[in-house]
């Protein structure tokens, strides 16, 4: 599954276009390497996402095409959440 689509379906980022912009800015890495929006995400991958003032590290637990809002958090597990170091 594409990275931007996973971020939208898991509701980590609300819109796919926004997920694409964030990925293209180099603020997302998969297993330690910078990733673009079209990069494939697999179960077990570790994603590091830099939001405004925090860095979120998650592990992909499941991939599904459609998911209900209250089940979206079952697609990933938060490993750590830390403030941005400046």
SVG drawing of the C-alpha trace seen along z (x, -y; Angstrom):
<svg xmlns="http://www.w3.org/2000/svg" viewBox="-16 -25 34 32">
<polyline fill="none" stroke="black" stroke-width="0.4" points="0.0,0.0 1.2,-3.5 2.5,-5.6 0.1,-8.5 -2.9,-6.1 -1.9,-4.3 -1.5,-7.7 -5.0,-8.7 -6.7,-5.4 -5.1,-5.1 -6.2,-8.7 -2.7,-9.8 -3.1,-12.6 -6.6,-13.7 -6.2,-14.1 -4.2,-12.1 -3.0,-15.3 -1.6,-16.6 0.1,-13.2 1.7,-13.5 3.0,-17.0 4.5,-15.9 6.2,-12.9 7.6,-14.9 9.0,-17.4 11.1,-14.5 9.4,-14.5 8.6,-10.8 11.0,-7.9 10.3,-4.2 12.8,-1.9 15.3,-4.8 15.3,-5.9 13.5,-9.0 10.4,-8.1 8.2,-9.6 4.4,-9.3 4.5,-6.4 6.8,-4.3 5.2,-0.9 4.4,-0.3 4.4,3.3 3.3,4.9 6.1,4.6 7.6,1.4 8.6,-1.4 7.4,-4.9 8.9,-8.1 6.7,-11.1 7.7,-14.7 4.7,-16.8 4.9,-20.4 6.5,-20.2 6.7,-16.4 8.1,-13.3 5.9,-10.2 7.3,-6.7 4.8,-3.9 4.9,-0.3 2.5,0.9 0.4,3.7 -2.1,4.2 -2.9,3.0 -6.6,2.7 -8.2,0.8 -11.1,-0.5 -11.5,-0.8 -14.0,-2.4 -13.0,-5.5 -13.0,-3.7 -10.9,-0.8 -8.2,-3.0 -5.9,-2.8 -5.7,1.0 -3.6,0.5 -0.6,-0.8 1.1,-0.8 2.7,-4.0 6.3,-3.2 7.3,-6.6 6.2,-10.2 8.8,-12.9 9.1,-16.7 11.2,-18.0 14.8,-18.7 16.0,-22.1"/>
</svg>
